[in-house]
Amino acid sequence: MRLRIDPERCQGHARCFALAPDLFDIDDYGQSSVHSDGVVPADREDAARLAIANCPEFAIEALED
């Protein structure tokens, strides 16, 4: 699984970062981005799905490799 964040949709709620700080980064304005290339380790896929489900702006997308 690979994560992608749509920067046009992200409103800086930072719920993804609160739920999975090892998968996401936030900038000084609260805008989220994925770590490195966005690849999620198999043992963290549940956390990634939880972050996706908790994004109020639906800004996180899971891409299957």
mmJSON file of the N, C-alpha and C atoms, coordinates in Angstrom:
{"data_MODEL":{"atom_site":{
"group_PDB":["ATOM","ATOM","ATOM","ATOM","ATOM","ATOM","ATOM","ATOM","ATOM","ATOM","ATOM","ATOM","ATOM","ATOM","ATOM","ATOM","ATOM","ATOM","ATOM","ATOM","ATOM","ATOM","ATOM","ATOM","ATOM","ATOM","ATOM","ATOM","ATOM","ATOM","ATOM","ATOM","ATOM","ATOM","ATOM","ATOM","ATOM","ATOM","ATOM","ATOM","ATOM","ATOM","ATOM","ATOM","ATOM","ATOM","ATOM","ATOM","ATOM","ATOM","ATOM","ATOM","ATOM","ATOM","ATOM","ATOM","ATOM","ATOM","ATOM","ATOM","ATOM","ATOM","ATOM","ATOM","ATOM","ATOM","ATOM","ATOM","ATOM","ATOM","ATOM","ATOM","ATOM","ATOM","ATOM","ATOM","ATOM","ATOM","ATOM","ATOM","ATOM","ATOM","ATOM","ATOM","ATOM","ATOM","ATOM","ATOM","ATOM","ATOM","ATOM","ATOM","ATOM","ATOM","ATOM","ATOM","ATOM","ATOM","ATOM","ATOM","ATOM","ATOM","ATOM","ATOM","ATOM","ATOM","ATOM","ATOM","ATOM","ATOM","ATOM","ATOM","ATOM","ATOM","ATOM","ATOM","ATOM","ATOM","ATOM","ATOM","ATOM","ATOM","ATOM","ATOM","ATOM","ATOM","ATOM","ATOM","ATOM","ATOM","ATOM","ATOM","ATOM","ATOM","ATOM","ATOM","ATOM","ATOM","ATOM","ATOM","ATOM","ATOM","ATOM","ATOM","ATOM","ATOM","ATOM","ATOM","ATOM","ATOM","ATOM","ATOM","ATOM","ATOM","ATOM","ATOM","ATOM","ATOM","ATOM","ATOM","ATOM","ATOM","ATOM","ATOM","ATOM","ATOM","ATOM","ATOM","ATOM","ATOM","ATOM","ATOM","ATOM","ATOM","ATOM","ATOM","ATOM","ATOM","ATOM","ATOM","ATOM","ATOM","ATOM","ATOM","ATOM","ATOM","ATOM","ATOM","ATOM","ATOM","ATOM","ATOM","ATOM","ATOM","ATOM"],
"id":[1,2,3,4,5,6,7,8,9,10,11,12,13,14,15,16,17,18,19,20,21,22,23,24,25,26,27,28,29,30,31,32,33,34,35,36,37,38,39,40,41,42,43,44,45,46,47,48,49,50,51,52,53,54,55,56,57,58,59,60,61,62,63,64,65,66,67,68,69,70,71,72,73,74,75,76,77,78,79,80,81,82,83,84,85,86,87,88,89,90,91,92,93,94,95,96,97,98,99,100,101,102,103,104,105,106,107,108,109,110,111,112,113,114,115,116,117,118,119,120,121,122,123,124,125,126,127,128,129,130,131,132,133,134,135,136,137,138,139,140,141,142,143,144,145,146,147,148,149,150,151,152,153,154,155,156,157,158,159,160,161,162,163,164,165,166,167,168,169,170,171,172,173,174,175,176,177,178,179,180,181,182,183,184,185,186,187,188,189,190,191,192,193,194,195],
"type_symbol":["N","C","C","N","C","C","N","C","C","N","C","C","N","C","C","N","C","C","N","C","C","N","C","C","N","C","C","N","C","C","N","C","C","N","C","C","N","C","C","N","C","C","N","C","C","N","C","C","N","C","C","N","C","C","N","C","C","N","C","C","N","C","C","N","C","C","N","C","C","N","C","C","N","C","C","N","C","C","N","C","C","N","C","C","N","C","C","N","C","C","N","C","C","N","C","C","N","C","C","N","C","C","N","C","C","N","C","C","N","C","C","N","C","C","N","C","C","N","C","C","N","C","C","N","C","C","N","C","C","N","C","C","N","C","C","N","C","C","N","C","C","N","C","C","N","C","C","N","C","C","N","C","C","N","C","C","N","C","C","N","C","C","N","C","C","N","C","C","N","C","C","N","C","C","N","C","C","N","C","C","N","C","C","N","C","C","N","C","C","N","C","C","N","C","C"],
"label_atom_id":["N","CA","C","N","CA","C","N","CA","C","N","CA","C","N","CA","C","N","CA","C","N","CA","C","N","CA","C","N","CA","C","N","CA","C","N","CA","C","N","CA","C","N","CA","C","N","CA","C","N","CA","C","N","CA","C","N","CA","C","N","CA","C","N","CA","C","N","CA","C","N","CA","C","N","CA","C","N","CA","C","N","CA","C","N","CA","C","N","CA","C","N","CA","C","N","CA","C","N","CA","C","N","CA","C","N","CA","C","N","CA","C","N","CA","C","N","CA","C","N","CA","C","N","CA","C","N","CA","C","N","CA","C","N","CA","C","N","CA","C","N","CA","C","N","CA","C","N","CA","C","N","CA","C","N","CA","C","N","CA","C","N","CA","C","N","CA","C","N","CA","C","N","CA","C","N","CA","C","N","CA","C","N","CA","C","N","CA","C","N","CA","C","N","CA","C","N","CA","C","N","CA","C","N","CA","C","N","CA","C","N","CA","C","N","CA","C","N","CA","C","N","CA","C","N","CA","C"],
"label_alt_id":[null,null,null,null,null,null,null,null,null,null,null,null,null,null,null,null,null,null,null,null,null,null,null,null,null,null,null,null,null,null,null,null,null,null,null,null,null,null,null,null,null,null,null,null,null,null,null,null,null,null,null,null,null,null,null,null,null,null,null,null,null,null,null,null,null,null,null,null,null,null,null,null,null,null,null,null,null,null,null,null,null,null,null,null,null,null,null,null,null,null,null,null,null,null,null,null,null,null,null,null,null,null,null,null,null,null,null,null,null,null,null,null,null,null,null,null,null,null,null,null,null,null,null,null,null,null,null,null,null,null,null,null,null,null,null,null,null,null,null,null,null,null,null,null,null,null,null,null,null,null,null,null,null,null,null,null,null,null,null,null,null,null,null,null,null,null,null,null,null,null,null,null,null,null,null,null,null,null,null,null,null,null,null,null,null,null,null,null,null,null,null,null,null,null,null],
"label_comp_id":["MET","MET","MET","ARG","ARG","ARG","LEU","LEU","LEU","ARG","ARG","ARG","ILE","ILE","ILE","ASP","ASP","ASP","PRO","PRO","PRO","GLU","GLU","GLU","ARG","ARG","ARG","CYS","CYS","CYS","GLN","GLN","GLN","GLY","GLY","GLY","HIS","HIS","HIS","ALA","ALA","ALA","ARG","ARG","ARG","CYS","CYS","CYS","PHE","PHE","PHE","ALA","ALA","ALA","LEU","LEU","LEU","ALA","ALA","ALA","PRO","PRO","PRO","ASP","ASP","ASP","LEU","LEU","LEU","PHE","PHE","PHE","ASP","ASP","ASP","ILE","ILE","ILE","ASP","ASP","ASP","ASP","ASP","ASP","TYR","TYR","TYR","GLY","GLY","GLY","GLN","GLN","GLN","SER","SER","SER","SER","SER","SER","VAL","VAL","VAL","HIS","HIS","HIS","SER","SER","SER","ASP","ASP","ASP","GLY","GLY","GLY","VAL","VAL","VAL","VAL","VAL","VAL","PRO","PRO","PRO","ALA","ALA","ALA","ASP","ASP","ASP","ARG","ARG","ARG","GLU","GLU","GLU","ASP","ASP","ASP","ALA","ALA","ALA","ALA","ALA","ALA","ARG","ARG","ARG","LEU","LEU","LEU","ALA","ALA","ALA","ILE","ILE","ILE","ALA","ALA","ALA","ASN","ASN","ASN","CYS","CYS","CYS","PRO","PRO","PRO","GLU","GLU","GLU","PHE","PHE","PHE","ALA","ALA","ALA","ILE","ILE","ILE","GLU","GLU","GLU","ALA","ALA","ALA","LEU","LEU","LEU","GLU","GLU","GLU","ASP","ASP","ASP"],
"label_asym_id":["A","A","A","A","A","A","A","A","A","A","A","A","A","A","A","A","A","A","A","A","A","A","A","A","A","A","A","A","A","A","A","A","A","A","A","A","A","A","A","A","A","A","A","A","A","A","A","A","A","A","A","A","A","A","A","A","A","A","A","A","A","A","A","A","A","A","A","A","A","A","A","A","A","A","A","A","A","A","A","A","A","A","A","A","A","A","A","A","A","A","A","A","A","A","A","A","A","A","A","A","A","A","A","A","A","A","A","A","A","A","A","A","A","A","A","A","A","A","A","A","A","A","A","A","A","A","A","A","A","A","A","A","A","A","A","A","A","A","A","A","A","A","A","A","A","A","A","A","A","A","A","A","A","A","A","A","A","A","A","A","A","A","A","A","A","A","A","A","A","A","A","A","A","A","A","A","A","A","A","A","A","A","A","A","A","A","A","A","A","A","A","A","A","A","A"],
"label_entity_id":["1","1","1","1","1","1","1","1","1","1","1","1","1","1","1","1","1","1","1","1","1","1","1","1","1","1","1","1","1","1","1","1","1","1","1","1","1","1","1","1","1","1","1","1","1","1","1","1","1","1","1","1","1","1","1","1","1","1","1","1","1","1","1","1","1","1","1","1","1","1","1","1","1","1","1","1","1","1","1","1","1","1","1","1","1","1","1","1","1","1","1","1","1","1","1","1","1","1","1","1","1","1","1","1","1","1","1","1","1","1","1","1","1","1","1","1","1","1","1","1","1","1","1","1","1","1","1","1","1","1","1","1","1","1","1","1","1","1","1","1","1","1","1","1","1","1","1","1","1","1","1","1","1","1","1","1","1","1","1","1","1","1","1","1","1","1","1","1","1","1","1","1","1","1","1","1","1","1","1","1","1","1","1","1","1","1","1","1","1","1","1","1","1","1","1"],
"label_seq_id":[1,1,1,2,2,2,3,3,3,4,4,4,5,5,5,6,6,6,7,7,7,8,8,8,9,9,9,10,10,10,11,11,11,12,12,12,13,13,13,14,14,14,15,15,15,16,16,16,17,17,17,18,18,18,19,19,19,20,20,20,21,21,21,22,22,22,23,23,23,24,24,24,25,25,25,26,26,26,27,27,27,28,28,28,29,29,29,30,30,30,31,31,31,32,32,32,33,33,33,34,34,34,35,35,35,36,36,36,37,37,37,38,38,38,39,39,39,40,40,40,41,41,41,42,42,42,43,43,43,44,44,44,45,45,45,46,46,46,47,47,47,48,48,48,49,49,49,50,50,50,51,51,51,52,52,52,53,53,53,54,54,54,55,55,55,56,56,56,57,57,57,58,58,58,59,59,59,60,60,60,61,61,61,62,62,62,63,63,63,64,64,64,65,65,65],
"pdbx_PDB_ins_code":[null,null,null,null,null,null,null,null,null,null,null,null,null,null,null,null,null,null,null,null,null,null,null,null,null,null,null,null,null,null,null,null,null,null,null,null,null,null,null,null,null,null,null,null,null,null,null,null,null,null,null,null,null,null,null,null,null,null,null,null,null,null,null,null,null,null,null,null,null,null,null,null,null,null,null,null,null,null,null,null,null,null,null,null,null,null,null,null,null,null,null,null,null,null,null,null,null,null,null,null,null,null,null,null,null,null,null,null,null,null,null,null,null,null,null,null,null,null,null,null,null,null,null,null,null,null,null,null,null,null,null,null,null,null,null,null,null,null,null,null,null,null,null,null,null,null,null,null,null,null,null,null,null,null,null,null,null,null,null,null,null,null,null,null,null,null,null,null,null,null,null,null,null,null,null,null,null,null,null,null,null,null,null,null,null,null,null,null,null,null,null,null,null,null,null],
"Cartn_x":[0.844,0.0,0.892,0.46,1.157,0.128,0.494,-0.401,-0.077,-1.109,-0.959,-1.931,-1.496,-2.361,-2.582,-3.841,-4.194,-4.021,-3.002,-2.761,-3.87,-4.663,-5.788,-6.934,-7.059,-8.127,-7.731,-6.456,-6.001,-6.236,-6.92,-7.221,-6.445,-5.524,-4.657,-5.237,-6.182,-6.731,-5.719,-4.796,-3.697,-4.158,-5.336,-5.804,-4.94,-4.507,-3.659,-2.362,-1.764,-0.517,-0.737,-1.862,-2.168,-2.336,-2.893,-3.14,-1.942,-1.119,0.013,1.188,1.833,2.942,4.134,4.192,5.278,5.006,3.776,3.421,3.249,3.011,2.703,3.594,3.769,4.433,3.433,3.65,2.86,3.816,3.42,4.253,3.8,4.364,4.051,2.606,1.932,0.541,-0.447,0.071,-0.774,-1.054,-0.526,-0.733,0.047,-0.611,-0.003,0.686,1.656,2.317,2.7,2.974,3.383,4.89,5.347,6.788,7.362,8.51,9.301,8.435,8.386,7.646,6.214,5.774,4.405,4.128,5.147,4.943,4.693,3.638,3.237,3.709,4.451,4.839,3.587,3.658,2.493,1.897,2.731,2.212,1.593,1.638,1.046,-0.136,-0.575,-1.689,-2.992,-3.219,-4.427,-4.405,-3.248,-3.12,-3.349,-2.856,-3.059,-4.541,-5.223,-6.664,-7.45,-7.036,-7.684,-7.497,-6.307,-6.046,-6.896,-6.997,-7.824,-9.275,-9.784,-11.18,-11.454,-10.443,-10.631,-10.336,-9.968,-9.707,-11.041,-11.388,-12.695,-12.789,-11.664,-11.659,-11.463,-11.317,-11.071,-9.852,-8.801,-7.607,-6.575,-6.755,-5.775,-6.28,-5.418,-5.77,-4.793,-5.302,-4.46,-4.343,-3.12,-2.846,-2.281,-2.872,-2.383,-1.242,-0.171,0.987,0.79],
"Cartn_y":[-1.171,0.0,1.238,2.228,3.51,4.608,5.577,6.674,7.909,8.682,9.968,10.94,12.166,13.214,14.267,14.614,15.677,17.012,17.796,19.048,20.079,19.931,20.845,20.568,19.339,18.963,19.091,18.86,18.873,20.254,20.27,21.518,21.667,20.753,20.889,20.427,19.495,18.964,18.095,17.51,16.69,15.436,14.96,13.7,12.532,12.544,11.467,11.392,12.538,12.594,12.139,12.514,12.103,10.59,9.978,8.534,7.709,8.265,7.499,8.43,8.953,9.89,9.274,7.967,7.309,7.267,7.565,7.527,8.91,9.921,11.266,12.316,13.41,14.599,15.745,16.775,17.996,19.178,20.216,21.409,22.396,23.573,24.578,25.064,24.819,25.245,24.099,22.923,21.763,20.94,21.357,20.601,19.296,18.227,16.898,16.495,15.618,14.967,13.571,12.707,11.348,11.297,10.379,10.165,9.619,10.054,9.608,9.32,8.079,7.744,7.282,7.295,6.942,5.461,4.625,3.185,2.842,2.076,1.688,0.268,0.073,-1.295,-2.147,-3.407,-4.297,-4.263,-4.148,-4.15,-2.815,-1.792,-0.479,-0.145,-1.121,-0.861,-0.555,-1.189,-0.888,0.561,1.035,2.426,3.383,3.021,3.854,3.927,2.813,2.804,3.612,3.561,4.347,5.845,6.23,7.629,8.074,7.228,7.538,7.745,6.856,6.928,8.148,8.673,9.803,11.157,11.187,12.466,13.106,14.241,14.852,15.422,15.634,16.207,15.159,13.878,12.79,13.095,13.613,14.022,12.911,11.795,10.715,9.603,9.162,8.092,6.943,5.724,4.534,3.987,3.821,3.258,1.869,0.897,-0.468,-0.694,-1.269,-1.545,-2.815],
"Cartn_z":[0.0,0.0,0.0,-0.755,-0.804,-0.533,0.275,0.607,-0.22,-0.496,-1.173,-0.522,-0.319,0.228,-0.844,-1.044,-1.983,-1.256,-1.599,-0.881,-1.066,-2.111,-2.329,-1.354,-0.912,0.016,1.48,1.781,3.175,3.787,4.924,5.612,6.917,7.187,8.349,9.662,9.635,10.887,11.629,10.91,11.446,12.175,11.874,12.482,12.042,10.785,10.29,11.084,11.335,12.093,13.527,14.113,15.49,15.589,14.548,14.555,14.117,13.232,12.692,12.402,13.441,13.213,12.496,12.454,11.716,10.212,9.802,8.381,7.766,8.621,8.137,8.797,8.097,8.621,8.545,9.347,9.212,9.197,8.477,8.436,9.513,9.511,10.529,10.468,9.366,9.197,9.401,9.727,9.955,8.717,7.559,6.33,6.397,6.033,6.121,4.826,4.977,3.86,4.324,3.382,3.744,3.898,4.748,4.898,3.597,3.236,2.083,0.861,0.414,-0.801,-0.539,0.715,1.048,1.18,1.034,1.151,2.622,2.849,4.204,4.485,5.572,5.932,6.193,5.89,6.026,7.425,8.446,9.816,10.221,9.355,9.662,8.748,7.955,7.044,7.78,8.916,9.693,10.178,10.623,11.072,9.9,8.724,7.543,7.187,7.246,6.945,7.98,9.235,10.273,10.004,9.6,9.263,8.073,7.064,5.896,6.316,7.149,7.583,8.457,9.119,10.026,9.4,8.139,7.475,7.092,7.705,7.41,5.995,5.357,4.01,2.918,3.308,2.356,1.478,2.119,1.395,1.229,1.936,1.885,0.984,0.115,-0.815,-0.65,-0.678,-0.637,-2.047,-2.496,-3.808,-3.591,-4.208,-4.072,-5.045,-4.552,-5.41,-6.185],
"occupancy":[1.0,1.0,1.0,1.0,1.0,1.0,1.0,1.0,1.0,1.0,1.0,1.0,1.0,1.0,1.0,1.0,1.0,1.0,1.0,1.0,1.0,1.0,1.0,1.0,1.0,1.0,1.0,1.0,1.0,1.0,1.0,1.0,1.0,1.0,1.0,1.0,1.0,1.0,1.0,1.0,1.0,1.0,1.0,1.0,1.0,1.0,1.0,1.0,1.0,1.0,1.0,1.0,1.0,1.0,1.0,1.0,1.0,1.0,1.0,1.0,1.0,1.0,1.0,1.0,1.0,1.0,1.0,1.0,1.0,1.0,1.0,1.0,1.0,1.0,1.0,1.0,1.0,1.0,1.0,1.0,1.0,1.0,1.0,1.0,1.0,1.0,1.0,1.0,1.0,1.0,1.0,1.0,1.0,1.0,1.0,1.0,1.0,1.0,1.0,1.0,1.0,1.0,1.0,1.0,1.0,1.0,1.0,1.0,1.0,1.0,1.0,1.0,1.0,1.0,1.0,1.0,1.0,1.0,1.0,1.0,1.0,1.0,1.0,1.0,1.0,1.0,1.0,1.0,1.0,1.0,1.0,1.0,1.0,1.0,1.0,1.0,1.0,1.0,1.0,1.0,1.0,1.0,1.0,1.0,1.0,1.0,1.0,1.0,1.0,1.0,1.0,1.0,1.0,1.0,1.0,1.0,1.0,1.0,1.0,1.0,1.0,1.0,1.0,1.0,1.0,1.0,1.0,1.0,1.0,1.0,1.0,1.0,1.0,1.0,1.0,1.0,1.0,1.0,1.0,1.0,1.0,1.0,1.0,1.0,1.0,1.0,1.0,1.0,1.0,1.0,1.0,1.0,1.0,1.0,1.0],
"B_iso_or_equiv":[0.0,0.0,0.0,0.0,0.0,0.0,0.0,0.0,0.0,0.0,0.0,0.0,0.0,0.0,0.0,0.0,0.0,0.0,0.0,0.0,0.0,0.0,0.0,0.0,0.0,0.0,0.0,0.0,0.0,0.0,0.0,0.0,0.0,0.0,0.0,0.0,0.0,0.0,0.0,0.0,0.0,0.0,0.0,0.0,0.0,0.0,0.0,0.0,0.0,0.0,0.0,0.0,0.0,0.0,0.0,0.0,0.0,0.0,0.0,0.0,0.0,0.0,0.0,0.0,0.0,0.0,0.0,0.0,0.0,0.0,0.0,0.0,0.0,0.0,0.0,0.0,0.0,0.0,0.0,0.0,0.0,0.0,0.0,0.0,0.0,0.0,0.0,0.0,0.0,0.0,0.0,0.0,0.0,0.0,0.0,0.0,0.0,0.0,0.0,0.0,0.0,0.0,0.0,0.0,0.0,0.0,0.0,0.0,0.0,0.0,0.0,0.0,0.0,0.0,0.0,0.0,0.0,0.0,0.0,0.0,0.0,0.0,0.0,0.0,0.0,0.0,0.0,0.0,0.0,0.0,0.0,0.0,0.0,0.0,0.0,0.0,0.0,0.0,0.0,0.0,0.0,0.0,0.0,0.0,0.0,0.0,0.0,0.0,0.0,0.0,0.0,0.0,0.0,0.0,0.0,0.0,0.0,0.0,0.0,0.0,0.0,0.0,0.0,0.0,0.0,0.0,0.0,0.0,0.0,0.0,0.0,0.0,0.0,0.0,0.0,0.0,0.0,0.0,0.0,0.0,0.0,0.0,0.0,0.0,0.0,0.0,0.0,0.0,0.0,0.0,0.0,0.0,0.0,0.0,0.0],
"pdbx_formal_charge":[null,null,null,null,null,null,null,null,null,null,null,null,null,null,null,null,null,null,null,null,null,null,null,null,null,null,null,null,null,null,null,null,null,null,null,null,null,null,null,null,null,null,null,null,null,null,null,null,null,null,null,null,null,null,null,null,null,null,null,null,null,null,null,null,null,null,null,null,null,null,null,null,null,null,null,null,null,null,null,null,null,null,null,null,null,null,null,null,null,null,null,null,null,null,null,null,null,null,null,null,null,null,null,null,null,null,null,null,null,null,null,null,null,null,null,null,null,null,null,null,null,null,null,null,null,null,null,null,null,null,null,null,null,null,null,null,null,null,null,null,null,null,null,null,null,null,null,null,null,null,null,null,null,null,null,null,null,null,null,null,null,null,null,null,null,null,null,null,null,null,null,null,null,null,null,null,null,null,null,null,null,null,null,null,null,null,null,null,null,null,null,null,null,null,null],
"auth_seq_id":[1,1,1,2,2,2,3,3,3,4,4,4,5,5,5,6,6,6,7,7,7,8,8,8,9,9,9,10,10,10,11,11,11,12,12,12,13,13,13,14,14,14,15,15,15,16,16,16,17,17,17,18,18,18,19,19,19,20,20,20,21,21,21,22,22,22,23,23,23,24,24,24,25,25,25,26,26,26,27,27,27,28,28,28,29,29,29,30,30,30,31,31,31,32,32,32,33,33,33,34,34,34,35,35,35,36,36,36,37,37,37,38,38,38,39,39,39,40,40,40,41,41,41,42,42,42,43,43,43,44,44,44,45,45,45,46,46,46,47,47,47,48,48,48,49,49,49,50,50,50,51,51,51,52,52,52,53,53,53,54,54,54,55,55,55,56,56,56,57,57,57,58,58,58,59,59,59,60,60,60,61,61,61,62,62,62,63,63,63,64,64,64,65,65,65],
"auth_comp_id":["MET","MET","MET","ARG","ARG","ARG","LEU","LEU","LEU","ARG","ARG","ARG","ILE","ILE","ILE","ASP","ASP","ASP","PRO","PRO","PRO","GLU","GLU","GLU","ARG","ARG","ARG","CYS","CYS","CYS","GLN","GLN","GLN","GLY","GLY","GLY","HIS","HIS","HIS","ALA","ALA","ALA","ARG","ARG","ARG","CYS","CYS","CYS","PHE","PHE","PHE","ALA","ALA","ALA","LEU","LEU","LEU","ALA","ALA","ALA","PRO","PRO","PRO","ASP","ASP","ASP","LEU","LEU","LEU","PHE","PHE","PHE","ASP","ASP","ASP","ILE","ILE","ILE","ASP","ASP","ASP","ASP","ASP","ASP","TYR","TYR","TYR","GLY","GLY","GLY","GLN","GLN","GLN","SER","SER","SER","SER","SER","SER","VAL","VAL","VAL","HIS","HIS","HIS","SER","SER","SER","ASP","ASP","ASP","GLY","GLY","GLY","VAL","VAL","VAL","VAL","VAL","VAL","PRO","PRO","PRO","ALA","ALA","ALA","ASP","ASP","ASP","ARG","ARG","ARG","GLU","GLU","GLU","ASP","ASP","ASP","ALA","ALA","ALA","ALA","ALA","ALA","ARG","ARG","ARG","LEU","LEU","LEU","ALA","ALA","ALA","ILE","ILE","ILE","ALA","ALA","ALA","ASN","ASN","ASN","CYS","CYS","CYS","PRO","PRO","PRO","GLU","GLU","GLU","PHE","PHE","PHE","ALA","ALA","ALA","ILE","ILE","ILE","GLU","GLU","GLU","ALA","ALA","ALA","LEU","LEU","LEU","GLU","GLU","GLU","ASP","ASP","ASP"],
"auth_asym_id":["A","A","A","A","A","A","A","A","A","A","A","A","A","A","A","A","A","A","A","A","A","A","A","A","A","A","A","A","A","A","A","A","A","A","A","A","A","A","A","A","A","A","A","A","A","A","A","A","A","A","A","A","A","A","A","A","A","A","A","A","A","A","A","A","A","A","A","A","A","A","A","A","A","A","A","A","A","A","A","A","A","A","A","A","A","A","A","A","A","A","A","A","A","A","A","A","A","A","A","A","A","A","A","A","A","A","A","A","A","A","A","A","A","A","A","A","A","A","A","A","A","A","A","A","A","A","A","A","A","A","A","A","A","A","A","A","A","A","A","A","A","A","A","A","A","A","A","A","A","A","A","A","A","A","A","A","A","A","A","A","A","A","A","A","A","A","A","A","A","A","A","A","A","A","A","A","A","A","A","A","A","A","A","A","A","A","A","A","A","A","A","A","A","A","A"],
"auth_atom_id":["N","CA","C","N","CA","C","N","CA","C","N","CA","C","N","CA","C","N","CA","C","N","CA","C","N","CA","C","N","CA","C","N","CA","C","N","CA","C","N","CA","C","N","CA","C","N","CA","C","N","CA","C","N","CA","C","N","CA","C","N","CA","C","N","CA","C","N","CA","C","N","CA","C","N","CA","C","N","CA","C","N","CA","C","N","CA","C","N","CA","C","N","CA","C","N","CA","C","N","CA","C","N","CA","C","N","CA","C","N","CA","C","N","CA","C","N","CA","C","N","CA","C","N","CA","C","N","CA","C","N","CA","C","N","CA","C","N","CA","C","N","CA","C","N","CA","C","N","CA","C","N","CA","C","N","CA","C","N","CA","C","N","CA","C","N","CA","C","N","CA","C","N","CA","C","N","CA","C","N","CA","C","N","CA","C","N","CA","C","N","CA","C","N","CA","C","N","CA","C","N","CA","C","N","CA","C","N","CA","C","N","CA","C","N","CA","C","N","CA","C","N","CA","C","N","CA","C"],
"pdbx_PDB_model_num":[1,1,1,1,1,1,1,1,1,1,1,1,1,1,1,1,1,1,1,1,1,1,1,1,1,1,1,1,1,1,1,1,1,1,1,1,1,1,1,1,1,1,1,1,1,1,1,1,1,1,1,1,1,1,1,1,1,1,1,1,1,1,1,1,1,1,1,1,1,1,1,1,1,1,1,1,1,1,1,1,1,1,1,1,1,1,1,1,1,1,1,1,1,1,1,1,1,1,1,1,1,1,1,1,1,1,1,1,1,1,1,1,1,1,1,1,1,1,1,1,1,1,1,1,1,1,1,1,1,1,1,1,1,1,1,1,1,1,1,1,1,1,1,1,1,1,1,1,1,1,1,1,1,1,1,1,1,1,1,1,1,1,1,1,1,1,1,1,1,1,1,1,1,1,1,1,1,1,1,1,1,1,1,1,1,1,1,1,1,1,1,1,1,1,1]
}}}
